[in-house]
C-alpha cells in the first residue's frame, strides 16, 4: 500500500495538501521546503514540475515556473534532488506537471524514477484518460504510482464514474474551470457541484483545489471533500524573505491553529 492510501485510511477529514514549484525560489530549495512543510503539519505535498506553457496555472504559479526554469530546473535535475527525499520527508509526495516534459523524459523512465526516489503519485492535467488507459496504466501500476485525475464542474457523471474506477489514490476536484490562483467563491452553483460529487459516494477520497487560500476556504472545502489543496497562496509566501521561517505560521493559519514550532 503506498503512502497516499495509508494517509486516507488514517485521516479522512481536513486533509491538507500543499503545492509548490520545484526549483523556486532557488534551484536547491525543493527539499528544504518539503521538509519544512511536513514539520509544520502538511499532510501531503505536490511538487510542481516547471513548464514553459502552463495553461491551467494563474500568474503566481506561472511566474514561479518561469523563475524555476531560469534557475535551471528540469525533470532530470529534480530527480537528482529527490534522491534524498525519503531521508528527509515521510509524508506522501506527488509530482504535478504537464504531459510534454514527461513524454520528453520518457514515461517508463519517469515512472521508474518516481518509484526509485519515493514519489507516490503523479498529477498530469493534460494527459487524456484514454491515453493513460491504453498506453501507460500498466507502467503506473508496476511502479505503484497513483495517477490522479481531475474533475471540473462540467465533468459528466459517466466520466466521473470511470475516473473513480481507474483511480487508486484520490480524485482532484477543481473548484472552478478557470486557472489557479482565483479565490474560492462558494456560490450556490459551486455548492451544488460539490454536493453532487459528494452524493455520488465515490470509492476514492476527494480533494478540492483552486482558490483555497485561508482557513475559511479550507474549512468550506473540507465540508464537501476529504480535504483541500493550497497552491498559489503558498507560492506567494516563497517570494518573501525568510520564507522557511514563515511556513509554520502559514500552515497554522490554514488549519485554524497556532503555528507548530520547530
N, C-alpha and C positions, 0 to 999 in steps of 0.2 A: 504494500500500500504506500503510495507516495505521500509526501508531506501535506499536499493540498487536501486529500481525503482525510488524513489524520486530523488536520485542523478543524474541518467542518464536523467531524464526529465529536470533537471535544468542545467546540464552541459553535452554537447555532445562531446566536443573535449578536448584533452590534459588532460584526467583524469589520476591522478597519484595514484597508489596503492603501498603500502609498505608491504613487508613480513618480519616477524621476528619470531624467535622461542620462544615459551613460556618457561620461566624459565632460559633464557640465557640473559646476562652473569650471573645473580644471580637469585635465586629461586623467589625472590619477586620483580623483575624488570619489570614484564609484563605490569602492568597498568601505571607505570611511563613512560615507552617507548611509550605506546599508546597515552597517554595524550600529550607528547612532540611532537609526530608526527602530531597530529591534529593541535596543536598550530602553528607548523612550516609550515602547508599548505598541508599535505597529504589529498587526497580526500576520500580514504577508506583504511582499514587495513586488512591484512591477518595474523592471528596469527597461527603459526605452532605448531601442537601437536607433541612433540618429539616421535620418534620411533626408535627402535634398528636396524632396517634394511631398511633404507630409500633409496630404489633402484633408484628413479628418481633424487636424490639430489647429487650435486657435493660435493667436500671435505669441502668447507666452511660451508655449511648448515649441512652436516653430522657431522662435528665437533661440531657445536652449539647444535645439537640434542643430541649427546653423553654427552656433558657437562651438558645439561639441565636434562637429566636422572640421571646423577651423583649427581646433585643438589637436586634431589628428585621430579622433576616434573612428574605428572601423569595427566590423564584426570580428576580424582576426585579433585586433588589439583587445577588444572586450573579452574574448575567450581567454586570452593570455592573463588578463587581470583576474578573471573569475577562477583561475586555478586555486587560489587561496580562499575562495568563497566560504567553503564549509569549515574552514579553520576559525572563521570569524562570525558566521551567521548561521543560525539553526532554523529560523522560520522559513516557510515556503517562499521561493523566488521564481518569478516568471519573467521571460523576455517578451517585450511588446514592440512590434515594428511592422514594417511593410514588406510585402512579398518579394519585391525586387532584390533587396540585399540578401535575402535568404536564398533565392534562386541563384544569384551570382556566387554565393559561397558553396552552394550545393545542398539540397535538402537533406540528403542522407548524412553528409558531413556535419551539417548544422545540428541535426537531431542527436547524433552520436556525441558531439562536443557538449551539447546541453547535458546529456546523461553523465559524461565524464566529469564535468565541473560541479554537478549537483543542482542544475536548474530543473524545476519541477513541471513547468508548463510554458506554453507559448501562446501569445495572442497576435494574430496576423489579420487585421480587419479586412484587408482586400484579397484574402485567399478565398476563392469561391468554394462553397461547400462541396459541390460535385467533384472538383479537382482534389480536394482533401480526401474524399471517399475513394475515388478511383486510383489516385496516384500515390498518396502519402500516408494514408491511415496506418498501414502496416508498419511503416518506419517509426511513426509516433508510438505505436503500441510496443514495438520491440525495445524502444528506449525508455519505456514507462513515462512518456511525456503526455501531459494533458494538453489538448488543443482546445482553446477557449473560444467559443462562438459568441457573436454579438447579436442582440435583438434590439430593434428600434420600435417606435410606436406604430410603424406601418407594416411590421412583420406579420405575415398570416399565421393563423393557428396551426395549419398543416406544417408550415416550415418550422415553427417553434417546437412542435412535437418531434419532428425529425431531428432537430438540433439536440433536443433532450435525449433522444436515443443514442446519438453519436457522442455525447459529452461524457467525460469521466472526471470532471473536476468541479467546475461551476459554470454558470451561464452569466454573461455580462449584459446587463440591461442598460442600454443607453437611455438617459432620461429625456433626450431630445434627438432629433435627426440632424441637428446643426453640428458645428465644430466644438471642440473642447474649450473650456475657459468661460463659458456663459454661466452666470449664477443660476442655480436651480430655482425655477419658478413653478411651484406646485399648483397649477390651475386645476379646475375640475376635470379638464380633459386629461391632464397628466395623471391625476389621481385615478381616473377611470382606467387608464392604461396600466398603471401599477396594480390596481385591484384585479384587472382582468388576468394578468400574468399570475398573480398570487392565487386566484381561484382555480387556475389550471392544475394546481398541485403537482408541479413538475418533480421529476425524480431527483434532479440535481439542485444544489443550492443556487441562489441567485445573488448577484452583487450589482448595485446601481452605480453608474458612473456618469460623468459630465455634469459639472455645475455644483459639486459637493465642495464646500469651502469653509464651513464652520459647524459648530455643534448643532445648530438648528437644522441645517440641511442634512447633516449626517444622521441625526435622530429621526427626521422625517423619512428619509430613505430607508432606514432600518425598520420602520413600521411595515414596510411592504416587501422587504427582501432580507436576506441574512446579514447584510451589511452594505458598505459603500466604499467607493474608490475615490481618492483625492489625488488630483494631478496638478493642474495649473496653480492652485493656491499654494501648494508646497514648493513648486518650482520657483515661484516668486521669492520665497524665503532664501533660496540658494543664490539669489543675486545680491543678497545683503552681506555686509561684513560679519565675520564671526558666525556664519550660518550654522555650523555644527552645534554651537552653544545654544542656538535658538530652537533646535529641533524638539527638545523635551517640552518646552512651553507650547509649541505649536501642536504637538500630539495631544498634550493635556487639554488644550482648548477645544480640540475636536471632540474629545471624549467627555468633555464637561467635568474634567478632574484637574487636580493640581498636577504640575509637571513632575515627572519621575526624575529624581536627581541621580547622577552617577559621576 
